[in-house]
Amino acid sequence: MTTTTTEARILDAAFERVNAVGVSRTTVEDVARAAGISRQTVYRYFASKDRLITMLLLREEERLLAGVRAGLDGRKNFEDGLADAILFCLRFARGHPLVERVLATDAATLLPYLTTRAGPLVARAKSHVVGLLRSRPGLLPDLVEAAADVIVRFVLSSAVTPPDRPPEDVARDLARMVAAALEVPSAASAVSA
């Protein structure tokens, strides 16, 4: 997601306001004031508060996806890289100040953006994960999209309702299941089976 300096300033101000008072109590006027611009300027970049919040979430999602890329690219072994990527996501969701603040104080306002209005987030994240998975050799191409969908929806669900088990264990188990489904069986393992 490429943003102009003004867009970035508006999104930074929105982050600051939502983190301070929650989504429902944040107004476009508050964001404009925090960004040092007029309300009309905010509306020039974001047609509504809903669009502003969606774009703020998409920006945070881009930060999340950068960590996913680093996790997957940081390991030669697919399962280990996937576990690192999923663990990054779980920690990001559990420790993100915006998610923590809003779920604690304003869950009813944020939850639609993570559930019933999550379409743009899910589609964008799934597209990125599909691209990352397709760049890895030795994966069954016909299952990549389904696996990406499962991963994205699991991480999103975990942001809303964190698993009871340690995130390291959850990440390892999900990575093991996805890797088992996606990796092309080697000739050696096919002979021994």
Backbone as a printed PyTorch tensor [residue, N CA C, xyz], in Angstrom:
tensor([[[  0.8480,  -1.1710,   0.0000],
         [  0.0000,   0.0000,   0.0000],
         [  0.8960,   1.2370,   0.0000]],

        [[  0.8190,   2.0270,  -1.0230],
         [  1.6070,   3.2450,  -1.1310],
         [  0.7590,   4.4160,  -0.6580]],

        [[  1.3230,   5.2310,   0.2190],
         [  0.5840,   6.3820,   0.7090],
         [  1.3960,   7.6490,   0.5030]],

        [[  0.6740,   8.7540,   0.3350],
         [  1.3360,  10.0510,   0.2610],
         [  1.6500,  10.4870,   1.6800]],

        [[  2.4140,  11.5400,   1.7890],
         [  2.7500,  12.0710,   3.1020],
         [  1.4860,  12.4790,   3.8580]],

        [[  0.5480,  13.1130,   3.1780],
         [ -0.6940,  13.5300,   3.8250],
         [ -1.5060,  12.3140,   4.2680]],

        [[ -1.6210,  11.3190,   3.3910],
         [ -2.3460,  10.0980,   3.7670],
         [ -1.7070,   9.4450,   4.9870]],

        [[ -0.3810,   9.3620,   4.9810],
         [  0.3310,   8.7510,   6.1050],
         [  0.0850,   9.5450,   7.3830]],

        [[  0.0900,  10.8690,   7.2880],
         [ -0.1780,  11.7170,   8.4550],
         [ -1.5790,  11.4780,   8.9920]],

        [[ -2.5370,  11.3610,   8.0830],
         [ -3.9250,  11.1100,   8.4900],
         [ -4.0220,   9.7370,   9.1680]],

        [[ -3.4090,   8.7320,   8.5760],
         [ -3.4660,   7.3940,   9.1610],
         [ -2.7420,   7.3440,  10.5080]],

        [[ -1.6190,   8.0520,  10.6220],
         [ -0.9190,   8.1240,  11.9160],
         [ -1.8100,   8.7730,  12.9710]],

        [[ -2.4810,   9.8510,  12.5790],
         [ -3.3800,  10.5370,  13.5090],
         [ -4.5580,   9.6440,  13.8810]],

        [[ -5.0910,   8.9070,  12.9140],
         [ -6.1910,   7.9890,  13.1870],
         [ -5.7360,   6.9030,  14.1490]],

        [[ -4.5460,   6.3700,  13.9400],
         [ -3.9960,   5.3500,  14.8380],
         [ -3.9130,   5.9020,  16.2550]],

        [[ -3.3660,   7.1000,  16.3580],
         [ -3.2000,   7.7630,  17.6550],
         [ -4.5530,   7.9630,  18.3550]],

        [[ -5.5330,   8.4500,  17.6210],
         [ -6.8540,   8.7210,  18.2050],
         [ -7.5610,   7.4260,  18.5950]],

        [[ -7.5480,   6.4430,  17.7020],
         [ -8.2080,   5.1720,  18.0070],
         [ -7.5320,   4.5160,  19.2030]],

        [[ -6.2170,   4.5960,  19.2630],
         [ -5.4880,   4.0130,  20.3900],
         [ -5.8140,   4.7490,  21.6880]],

        [[ -6.0920,   6.0410,  21.5970],
         [ -6.3920,   6.8290,  22.7930],
         [ -7.8380,   6.6780,  23.2630]],

        [[ -8.7920,   6.6850,  22.3210],
         [-10.1990,   6.7280,  22.7420],
         [-11.0840,   5.6360,  22.1390]],

        [[-10.5270,   4.8040,  21.2620],
         [-11.3280,   3.7540,  20.6350],
         [-11.9240,   4.2190,  19.3130]],

        [[-12.4800,   3.2640,  18.5820],
         [-13.0230,   3.5590,  17.2550],
         [-14.2940,   4.3930,  17.3370]],

        [[-15.2230,   3.9790,  18.1800],
         [-16.5230,   4.6580,  18.1980],
         [-16.4210,   6.1110,  18.6590]],

        [[-15.4630,   6.4160,  19.5200],
         [-15.3200,   7.7930,  20.0120],
         [-14.3890,   8.6360,  19.1490]],

        [[-13.7470,   8.0280,  18.1690],
         [-12.8950,   8.7840,  17.2470],
         [-13.7640,   9.3870,  16.1600]],

        [[-13.5770,  10.6770,  15.9150],
         [-14.3120,  11.3360,  14.8330],
         [-13.3190,  11.7930,  13.7680]],

        [[-13.8230,  12.0360,  12.5850],
         [-12.9810,  12.5440,  11.5090],
         [-12.4180,  13.9050,  11.9180]],

        [[-13.2020,  14.6810,  12.6250],
         [-12.7330,  15.9860,  13.0930],
         [-11.5480,  15.8330,  14.0500]],

        [[-11.6220,  14.8430,  14.9710],
         [-10.5020,  14.5740,  15.8880],
         [ -9.2400,  14.1930,  15.1100]],

        [[ -9.4220,  13.3530,  14.1070],
         [ -8.2840,  12.9030,  13.2980],
         [ -7.6780,  14.0850,  12.5600]],

        [[ -8.5190,  14.9190,  11.9720],
         [ -8.0320,  16.1000,  11.2530],
         [ -7.2370,  17.0100,  12.1830]],

        [[ -7.7800,  17.2540,  13.3570],
         [ -7.1000,  18.1150,  14.3270],
         [ -5.7430,  17.5150,  14.7120]],

        [[ -5.7180,  16.1990,  14.9950],
         [ -4.4690,  15.5340,  15.3700],
         [ -3.4480,  15.5580,  14.2320]],

        [[ -3.9260,  15.5180,  12.9910],
         [ -3.0300,  15.5490,  11.8320],
         [ -2.6310,  16.9690,  11.4400]],

        [[ -3.3020,  17.9650,  12.0220],
         [ -2.9980,  19.3580,  11.7020],
         [ -3.5110,  19.7840,  10.3400]],

        [[ -4.6530,  19.2100,   9.9420],
         [ -5.2540,  19.5410,   8.6450],
         [ -6.7510,  19.7420,   8.8340]],

        [[ -7.4120,  20.1390,   7.7690],
         [ -8.8610,  20.3490,   7.8610],
         [ -9.6110,  19.0180,   7.7120]],

        [[-10.8360,  19.0090,   8.1950],
         [-11.7010,  17.8380,   8.0610],
         [-11.9450,  17.5320,   6.5830]],

        [[-12.0840,  18.5770,   5.7740],
         [-12.3010,  18.3950,   4.3470],
         [-11.1200,  17.6870,   3.6830]],

        [[ -9.9150,  17.9680,   4.1690],
         [ -8.7330,  17.2910,   3.6210],
         [ -8.7790,  15.8060,   3.9450]],

        [[ -9.1930,  15.4610,   5.1390],
         [ -9.3330,  14.0460,   5.4910],
         [-10.3190,  13.3960,   4.5320]],

        [[-11.4560,  14.0520,   4.2950],
         [-12.4740,  13.4940,   3.4030],
         [-11.9990,  13.4280,   1.9490]],

        [[-11.0480,  14.2680,   1.5790],
         [-10.5010,  14.1930,   0.2270],
         [ -9.7330,  12.8710,   0.0360]],

        [[ -9.1090,  12.3930,   1.0930],
         [ -8.3370,  11.1480,   1.0140],
         [ -9.1590,   9.9250,   1.4080]],

        [[-10.0950,  10.1210,   2.3090],
         [-10.9120,   9.0120,   2.8210],
         [-12.3710,   9.4750,   2.8380]],

        [[-13.2030,   8.8570,   2.0360],
         [-14.5760,   9.3160,   1.8220],
         [-15.4490,   9.2460,   3.0640]],

        [[-15.0690,   8.4250,   4.0210],
         [-15.8850,   8.2710,   5.2330],
         [-15.0070,   7.7860,   6.3780]],

        [[-15.5340,   7.8510,   7.5650],
         [-14.8250,   7.3100,   8.7180],
         [-14.6240,   5.8130,   8.5310]],

        [[-15.6200,   5.1300,   8.0000],
         [-15.5190,   3.7000,   7.7510],
         [-14.3350,   3.3990,   6.8340]],

        [[-14.1970,   4.1810,   5.7730],
         [-13.0850,   3.9850,   4.8290],
         [-11.7510,   4.2840,   5.5130]],

        [[-11.7160,   5.2970,   6.3450],
         [-10.4980,   5.6500,   7.0810],
         [-10.0720,   4.4950,   7.9870]],

        [[-11.0190,   3.9350,   8.7220],
         [-10.7120,   2.8170,   9.6210],
         [-10.2680,   1.5980,   8.8160]],

        [[-10.9360,   1.3410,   7.7090],
         [-10.5370,   0.2150,   6.8520],
         [ -9.1120,   0.4030,   6.3530]],

        [[ -8.7770,   1.5990,   5.9030],
         [ -7.4290,   1.8540,   5.3940],
         [ -6.3870,   1.7890,   6.5090]],

        [[ -6.7650,   2.2070,   7.7020],
         [ -5.8660,   2.0800,   8.8510],
         [ -5.5820,   0.6000,   9.1150]],

        [[ -6.6110,  -0.2200,   9.0890],
         [ -6.4290,  -1.6520,   9.2900],
         [ -5.6010,  -2.2750,   8.1670]],

        [[ -5.8140,  -1.8120,   6.9390],
         [ -5.0170,  -2.3300,   5.8220],
         [ -3.5450,  -1.9590,   5.9750]],

        [[ -3.2700,  -0.7700,   6.4910],
         [ -1.8710,  -0.3690,   6.7160],
         [ -1.2290,  -1.2570,   7.7700]],

        [[ -1.9690,  -1.5150,   8.8370],
         [ -1.4330,  -2.3920,   9.8800],
         [ -1.2730,  -3.8100,   9.3450]],

        [[ -2.1730,  -4.2060,   8.4540],
         [ -2.0550,  -5.5180,   7.8280],
         [ -0.7770,  -5.5890,   6.9930]],

        [[ -0.4110,  -4.5120,   6.3310],
         [  0.8220,  -4.4950,   5.5400],
         [  2.0330,  -4.7110,   6.4460]],

        [[  2.0090,  -4.1400,   7.6140],
         [  3.0970,  -4.3570,   8.5780],
         [  3.1360,  -5.8290,   9.0000]],

        [[  1.9740,  -6.3850,   9.1870],
         [  1.8750,  -7.8030,   9.5310],
         [  2.4410,  -8.6580,   8.4000]],

        [[  2.0760,  -8.3430,   7.1620],
         [  2.5350,  -9.1340,   6.0130],
         [  4.0520,  -9.0480,   5.8350]],

        [[  4.6340,  -7.9270,   6.1810],
         [  6.0990,  -7.8090,   6.1130],
         [  6.7500,  -8.8010,   7.0690]],

        [[  6.1750,  -8.9640,   8.2510],
         [  6.6940,  -9.9460,   9.2040],
         [  6.4950, -11.3740,   8.7280]],

        [[  5.3760, -11.6220,   8.0450],
         [  5.1140, -12.9520,   7.4810],
         [  6.1610, -13.2700,   6.4210]],

        [[  6.4110, -12.3110,   5.5440],
         [  7.4330, -12.5150,   4.4950],
         [  8.7910, -12.8270,   5.1140]],

        [[  9.1450, -12.0730,   6.1370],
         [ 10.4380, -12.2830,   6.7940],
         [ 10.4990, -13.6740,   7.4310]],

        [[  9.4090, -14.1180,   8.0310],
         [  9.3850, -15.4510,   8.6420],
         [  9.5570, -16.5480,   7.6190]],

        [[  8.7960, -16.4680,   6.5350],
         [  8.8740, -17.5020,   5.4940],
         [ 10.2140, -17.4790,   4.7700]],

        [[ 10.7160, -16.2880,   4.5050],
         [ 11.9790, -16.1800,   3.7690],
         [ 13.1930, -16.4600,   4.6450]],

        [[ 12.9970, -16.4190,   5.9670],
         [ 14.1250, -16.5730,   6.8780],
         [ 14.5610, -18.0140,   7.0980]],

        [[ 13.8050, -18.9680,   6.6060],
         [ 14.1350, -20.3840,   6.8330],
         [ 14.1020, -21.1580,   5.5350]],

        [[ 15.0340, -22.0830,   5.3940],
         [ 15.0530, -22.9550,   4.2160],
         [ 13.9310, -23.9820,   4.2990]],

        [[ 13.7400, -24.5390,   5.4720],
         [ 12.7090, -25.5490,   5.6830],
         [ 11.3420, -24.8670,   5.7080]],

        [[ 10.4280, -25.3150,   4.8450],
         [  9.1160, -24.6840,   4.7180],
         [  8.3440, -24.6960,   6.0340]],

        [[  8.2820, -25.8270,   6.6980],
         [  7.5080, -25.9100,   7.9390],
         [  8.0500, -24.9540,   8.9950]],

        [[  9.3750, -24.8690,   9.1250],
         [  9.9700, -23.9590,  10.1070],
         [  9.6800, -22.4970,   9.7590]],

        [[  9.8010, -22.1550,   8.4690],
         [  9.5040, -20.7890,   8.0420],
         [  8.0470, -20.4380,   8.2560]],

        [[  7.1750, -21.3930,   7.9730],
         [  5.7420, -21.1680,   8.1710],
         [  5.4280, -21.0030,   9.6500]],

        [[  6.0580, -21.8130,  10.4930],
         [  5.8600, -21.6740,  11.9490],
         [  6.3220, -20.2950,  12.4200]],

        [[  7.4700, -19.8290,  11.9180],
         [  7.9530, -18.4850,  12.2770],
         [  6.9680, -17.4070,  11.8300]],

        [[  6.4430, -17.5500,  10.6170],
         [  5.4980, -16.5680,  10.0850],
         [  4.2080, -16.5510,  10.9030]],

        [[  3.6790, -17.7220,  11.2220],
         [  2.4380, -17.8010,  12.0060],
         [  2.6720, -17.2670,  13.4170]],

        [[  3.8070, -17.6000,  14.0060],
         [  4.1240, -17.1000,  15.3450],
         [  4.2140, -15.5730,  15.3330]],

        [[  4.8290, -15.0140,  14.2980],
         [  4.8780, -13.5560,  14.1790],
         [  3.4600, -12.9850,  14.1820]],

        [[  2.5780, -13.6100,  13.4110],
         [  1.1870, -13.1410,  13.3230],
         [  0.4930, -13.2030,  14.6800]],

        [[  0.6520, -14.3130,  15.3670],
         [ -0.0050, -14.4690,  16.6700],
         [  0.5120, -13.4380,  17.6690]],

        [[  1.8040, -13.2230,  17.6810],
         [  2.3810, -12.2210,  18.5970],
         [  1.9660, -10.8140,  18.1950]],

        [[  1.9380, -10.5470,  16.9040],
         [  1.5220,  -9.2430,  16.3930],
         [  0.0910,  -8.9570,  16.8400]],

        [[ -0.7820,  -9.9430,  16.6800],
         [ -2.1920,  -9.7650,  17.0420],
         [ -2.3550,  -9.5920,  18.5490]],

        [[ -1.6130, -10.3570,  19.3170],
         [ -1.7400, -10.2770,  20.7780],
         [ -1.0900,  -9.0320,  21.3510]],

        [[ -0.0470,  -8.5230,  20.7060],
         [  0.6900,  -7.4090,  21.2840],
         [  0.4890,  -6.0820,  20.5830]],

        [[ -0.3380,  -6.0550,  19.5560],
         [ -0.5310,  -4.8140,  18.8130],
         [ -1.3390,  -3.8370,  19.6660]],

        [[ -0.8290,  -2.6240,  19.8780],
         [ -1.5270,  -1.6890,  20.7660],
         [ -2.9360,  -1.3390,  20.2930]],

        [[ -3.1310,  -1.2120,  19.0100],
         [ -4.4470,  -0.8510,  18.4900],
         [ -5.4460,  -1.9800,  18.7280]],

        [[ -5.0430,  -3.1990,  18.4140],
         [ -5.9270,  -4.3460,  18.6080],
         [ -6.2460,  -4.5170,  20.0890]],

        [[ -5.2200,  -4.4760,  20.9350],
         [ -5.4350,  -4.6360,  22.3770],
         [ -6.3730,  -3.5600,  22.9220]],

        [[ -6.0990,  -2.3100,  22.5760],
         [ -6.8860,  -1.1820,  23.0940],
         [ -8.3400,  -1.2790,  22.6580]],

        [[ -8.5370,  -1.5060,  21.3860],
         [ -9.8960,  -1.4900,  20.8670],
         [-10.6780,  -2.7200,  21.3280]],

        [[-10.0440,  -3.8800,  21.3830],
         [-10.7600,  -5.0670,  21.8700],
         [-11.1170,  -4.9150,  23.3470]],

        [[-10.2710,  -4.2120,  24.1030],
         [-10.5500,  -4.0200,  25.5270],
         [-11.6390,  -2.9830,  25.7750]],

        [[-11.7030,  -1.9400,  24.9330],
         [-12.6020,  -0.8360,  25.2340],
         [-13.7220,  -0.6250,  24.2220]],

        [[-13.5680,  -1.1830,  23.0390],
         [-14.4770,  -0.8310,  21.9500],
         [-14.6960,  -2.0180,  21.0180]],

        [[-14.7600,  -3.2060,  21.5890],
         [-14.8220,  -4.4280,  20.7920],
         [-15.9920,  -4.4250,  19.8070]],

        [[-17.1370,  -3.9370,  20.2230],
         [-18.3180,  -3.9650,  19.3530],
         [-18.1060,  -3.1540,  18.0780]],

        [[-17.2940,  -2.1150,  18.1510],
         [-17.0290,  -1.3040,  16.9700],
         [-15.9910,  -1.9530,  16.0680]],

        [[-14.9310,  -2.5470,  16.6480],
         [-13.8690,  -3.1390,  15.8510],
         [-14.2470,  -4.4960,  15.2710]],

        [[-15.0000,  -5.2760,  16.0170],
         [-15.2830,  -6.6500,  15.5840],
         [-15.8490,  -6.7670,  14.1690]],

        [[-16.7410,  -5.8930,  13.7290],
         [-17.1940,  -6.0160,  12.3380],
         [-16.0470,  -5.9050,  11.3190]],

        [[-15.0310,  -5.0880,  11.6110],
         [-13.9030,  -4.9500,  10.6990],
         [-13.0400,  -6.2140,  10.6670]],

        [[-13.1820,  -7.0460,  11.6960],
         [-12.4300,  -8.2940,  11.7680],
         [-13.3020,  -9.5090,  11.4820]],

        [[-14.6120,  -9.2850,  11.2920],
         [-15.5330, -10.4000,  11.0430],
         [-16.3910, -10.1020,   9.8120]],

        [[-17.5620,  -9.5290,  10.0110],
         [-18.5120,  -9.3390,   8.9110],
         [-18.0410,  -8.3500,   7.8490]],

        [[-17.1890,  -7.3940,   8.2200],
         [-16.6300,  -6.4370,   7.2520],
         [-15.1720,  -6.7380,   6.9390]],

        [[-14.7310,  -7.9370,   7.2340],
         [-13.3180,  -8.2920,   7.0720],
         [-12.9570,  -8.6720,   5.6470]],

        [[-13.9170,  -8.6420,   4.7400],
         [-13.6650,  -9.0490,   3.3590],
         [-12.4130,  -8.4440,   2.7450]],

        [[-12.2460,  -7.1040,   2.7890],
         [-11.0380,  -6.5150,   2.1910],
         [ -9.7500,  -6.9950,   2.8670]],

        [[ -9.7770,  -7.1430,   4.1950],
         [ -8.5890,  -7.6130,   4.9050],
         [ -8.2620,  -9.0560,   4.5430]],

        [[ -9.2800,  -9.9060,   4.5430],
         [ -9.0810, -11.3260,   4.2390],
         [ -8.5910, -11.4910,   2.8040]],

        [[ -9.2280, -10.8130,   1.8640],
         [ -8.8440, -10.9430,   0.4560],
         [ -7.4120, -10.4930,   0.2280]],

        [[ -7.0620,  -9.3710,   0.8170],
         [ -5.7030,  -8.8340,   0.6430],
         [ -4.6750,  -9.7490,   1.2940]],

        [[ -4.9170, -10.1750,   2.5160],
         [ -3.9740, -11.0510,   3.2160],
         [ -3.8540, -12.3880,   2.4820]],

        [[ -4.9800, -12.9320,   2.0640],
         [ -4.9680, -14.2170,   1.3570],
         [ -4.1590, -14.0940,   0.0680]],

        [[ -4.3530, -13.0180,  -0.6650],
         [ -3.6120, -12.8080,  -1.9100],
         [ -2.1050, -12.7930,  -1.6510]],

        [[ -1.6960, -12.1060,  -0.5950],
         [ -0.2690, -12.0500,  -0.2620],
         [  0.2600, -13.4160,   0.1610]],

        [[ -0.4980, -14.1140,   0.9780],
         [ -0.0530, -15.4250,   1.4400],
         [  0.0170, -16.4010,   0.2690]],

        [[ -0.9510, -16.3490,  -0.6260],
         [ -0.9150, -17.2010,  -1.8270],
         [  0.3700, -16.9160,  -2.6100]],

        [[  0.6790, -15.6400,  -2.8050],
         [  1.9060, -15.2780,  -3.5220],
         [  3.1510, -15.8040,  -2.8410]],

        [[  3.1960, -15.6870,  -1.5280],
         [  4.3500, -16.1880,  -0.7820],
         [  4.4620, -17.7050,  -0.8850]],

        [[  3.3260, -18.3900,  -0.7670],
         [  3.3480, -19.8470,  -0.8520],
         [  3.7290, -20.3160,  -2.2530]],

        [[  3.2170, -19.6530,  -3.2680],
         [  3.5240, -20.0520,  -4.6530],
         [  4.9930, -19.8340,  -4.9940]],

        [[  5.6480, -18.9490,  -4.2750],
         [  7.0670, -18.7080,  -4.5440],
         [  7.9530, -19.7920,  -3.9390]],

        [[  7.3770, -20.6320,  -3.1110],
         [  8.1370, -21.7250,  -2.4880],
         [  8.0900, -22.9600,  -3.3780]],

        [[  9.2390, -23.5490,  -3.6610],
         [  9.2260, -24.7720,  -4.4720],
         [  8.7400, -25.9660,  -3.6460]],

        [[  8.1920, -26.9670,  -4.3460],
         [  7.8380, -28.2190,  -3.6960],
         [  6.4970, -28.2360,  -2.9940]],

        [[  5.6140, -27.2820,  -3.3240],
         [  4.2820, -27.2700,  -2.7160],
         [  3.2470, -27.6580,  -3.7690]],

        [[  2.2080, -28.3370,  -3.3290],
         [  1.1350, -28.7380,  -4.2360],
         [  0.3320, -27.5030,  -4.6340]],

        [[  0.3950, -27.0930,  -5.8970],
         [ -0.2290, -25.8320,  -6.3110],
         [ -1.7470, -25.8070,  -6.1620]],

        [[ -2.4100, -26.9560,  -6.2700],
         [ -3.8740, -26.9600,  -6.2010],
         [ -4.4070, -26.7470,  -4.7830]],

        [[ -3.5330, -26.8180,  -3.7700],
         [ -3.9750, -26.6020,  -2.3910],
         [ -3.5220, -25.2710,  -1.7940]],

        [[ -2.7320, -24.5110,  -2.5460],
         [ -2.1550, -23.2730,  -2.0220],
         [ -3.2290, -22.2760,  -1.5990]],

        [[ -4.2310, -22.0630,  -2.4410],
         [ -5.2710, -21.0790,  -2.1000],
         [ -6.0620, -21.4960,  -0.8630]],

        [[ -6.4130, -22.7660,  -0.7800],
         [ -7.1590, -23.2550,   0.3910],
         [ -6.3100, -23.1180,   1.6470]],

        [[ -5.0290, -23.4330,   1.5610],
         [ -4.1420, -23.3170,   2.7200],
         [ -4.0030, -21.8570,   3.1520]],

        [[ -3.8530, -20.9590,   2.1790],
         [ -3.7480, -19.5320,   2.5020],
         [ -5.0120, -19.0470,   3.1950]],

        [[ -6.1550, -19.4890,   2.7170],
         [ -7.4270, -19.0970,   3.3210],
         [ -7.5030, -19.5700,   4.7760]],

        [[ -7.1090, -20.8150,   5.0140],
         [ -7.1280, -21.3630,   6.3840],
         [ -6.1930, -20.5630,   7.2880]],

        [[ -4.9960, -20.2810,   6.8050],
         [ -4.0160, -19.5520,   7.6150],
         [ -4.5360, -18.1610,   7.9680]],

        [[ -5.0230, -17.4420,   6.9680],
         [ -5.4960, -16.0680,   7.1970],
         [ -6.6740, -16.0550,   8.1660]],

        [[ -7.6310, -16.9320,   7.9480],
         [ -8.8080, -16.9510,   8.8180],
         [ -8.4570, -17.3940,  10.2360]],

        [[ -7.5030, -18.3130,  10.3680],
         [ -7.0750, -18.7470,  11.6920],
         [ -6.4150, -17.5850,  12.4420]],

        [[ -5.5170, -16.8770,  11.7650],
         [ -4.8240, -15.7630,  12.4100],
         [ -5.8170, -14.6590,  12.7840]],

        [[ -6.7470, -14.3610,  11.9020],
         [ -7.7610, -13.3490,  12.1900],
         [ -8.6090, -13.7630,  13.3880]],

        [[ -9.0190, -15.0100,  13.4120],
         [ -9.7920, -15.5310,  14.5450],
         [ -8.9830, -15.4580,  15.8350]],

        [[ -7.6940, -15.7540,  15.7390],
         [ -6.8330, -15.7120,  16.9220],
         [ -6.6290, -14.2990,  17.4410]],

        [[ -6.7320, -13.3120,  16.5490],
         [ -6.6360, -11.9150,  16.9890],
         [ -7.8390, -11.5530,  17.8500]],

        [[ -8.9920, -12.0820,  17.4740],
         [-10.2190, -11.7930,  18.2060],
         [-10.3140, -12.6410,  19.4770]],

        [[ -9.9920, -13.9230,  19.3530],
         [-10.0580, -14.8520,  20.4810],
         [ -8.7560, -15.6370,  20.5350]],

        [[ -7.7650, -15.1400,  21.2740],
         [ -6.4740, -15.8250,  21.3110],
         [ -6.6070, -17.2590,  21.8400]],

        [[ -5.8530, -18.1850,  21.2370],
         [ -5.8650, -19.5660,  21.7290],
         [ -5.3520, -19.6380,  23.1660]],

        [[ -5.7660, -20.6710,  23.8770],
         [ -5.3470, -20.8460,  25.2720],
         [ -3.9060, -21.3420,  25.3890]],

        [[ -3.4450, -22.0360,  24.3760],
         [ -2.0970, -22.6060,  24.4180],
         [ -1.0470, -21.5610,  24.0790]],

        [[  0.2060, -21.8080,  24.4260],
         [  1.2770, -20.8590,  24.0740],
         [  1.3360, -20.6580,  22.5560]],

        [[  1.5760, -19.4320,  22.1180],
         [  1.5800, -19.1550,  20.6830],
         [  2.6150, -19.9800,  19.9180]],

        [[  3.7360, -20.3070,  20.5600],
         [  4.7620, -21.1170,  19.8980],
         [  4.2090, -22.4970,  19.5360]],

        [[  3.4430, -23.0920,  20.4600],
         [  2.8640, -24.4140,  20.2080],
         [  1.7940, -24.3460,  19.1250]],

        [[  0.9580, -23.3280,  19.1840],
         [ -0.1070, -23.1640,  18.1940],
         [  0.5000, -22.9770,  16.8010]],

        [[  1.5200, -22.1130,  16.7030],
         [  2.1660, -21.8540,  15.4170],
         [  2.8140, -23.1200,  14.8700]],

        [[  3.5040, -23.8500,  15.7140],
         [  4.1740, -25.0800,  15.2830],
         [  3.1470, -26.0980,  14.7820]],

        [[  2.0500, -26.2860,  15.5200],
         [  1.0430, -27.2780,  15.1240],
         [  0.3630, -26.9020,  13.7990]],

        [[ -0.0190, -25.6400,  13.6510],
         [ -0.6530, -25.2190,  12.3990],
         [  0.3270, -25.3560,  11.2320]],

        [[  1.5810, -24.9780,  11.4460],
         [  2.5920, -25.1070,  10.3940],
         [  2.7800, -26.5720,  10.0080]],

        [[  2.7850, -27.4420,  10.9840],
         [  2.9510, -28.8730,  10.7010],
         [  1.7890, -29.3880,   9.8560]],

        [[  0.5650, -29.0010,  10.2040],
         [ -0.6080, -29.4560,   9.4490],
         [ -0.6000, -28.9140,   8.0140]],

        [[ -0.3120, -27.6270,   7.8780],
         [ -0.3170, -27.0170,   6.5390],
         [  0.8180, -27.5940,   5.6960]],

        [[  1.9980, -27.7470,   6.2870],
         [  3.1270, -28.3040,   5.5400],
         [  2.8280, -29.7390,   5.1000]],

        [[  2.2120, -30.5190,   5.9680],
         [  1.8710, -31.9010,   5.6130],
         [  0.9070, -31.9350,   4.4300]],

        [[  0.0010, -30.9740,   4.3720],
         [ -0.9710, -30.9400,   3.2750],
         [ -0.3760, -30.3850,   1.9900]],

        [[  0.5680, -29.4570,   2.1020],
         [  1.0590, -28.7420,   0.9220],
         [  2.3200, -29.3120,   0.2930]],

        [[  3.1810, -29.8870,   1.0830],
         [  4.4640, -30.3150,   0.5330],
         [  4.3090, -31.5490,  -0.3490]],

        [[  4.9520, -31.4840,  -1.5070],
         [  4.9500, -32.6110,  -2.4330],
         [  5.7600, -33.7270,  -1.7790]],

        [[  5.1730, -34.9260,  -1.6770],
         [  5.9240, -36.0270,  -1.0640],
         [  7.1940, -36.3130,  -1.8720]],

        [[  8.2840, -36.5080,  -1.1580],
         [  9.5320, -36.8230,  -1.8540],
         [  9.4990, -38.2700,  -2.3220]],

        [[ 10.3340, -38.6040,  -3.2730],
         [ 10.3740, -39.9650,  -3.8110],
         [ 10.7520, -40.9680,  -2.7260]],

        [[ 11.6390, -40.5660,  -1.8060],
         [ 12.0720, -41.4620,  -0.7290],
         [ 10.9160, -41.8010,   0.1980]],

        [[ 10.1150, -40.7860,   0.5770],
         [  9.0100, -41.0540,   1.4980],
         [  7.8920, -41.8210,   0.7830]],

        [[  7.7270, -41.6270,  -0.5260],
         [  6.6980, -42.3540,  -1.2850],
         [  7.0460, -43.8400,  -1.3580]],

        [[  8.3660, -44.1720,  -1.4580],
         [  8.7970, -45.5660,  -1.5210],
         [  8.6110, -46.2420,  -0.1760]],

        [[  8.9250, -45.5100,   0.9290],
         [  8.8160, -46.1110,   2.2640],
         [  7.3690, -46.2650,   2.7020]],

        [[  6.4550, -45.5250,   2.0940],
         [  5.0370, -45.6340,   2.4600],
         [  4.4530, -46.8070,   1.8020]]])
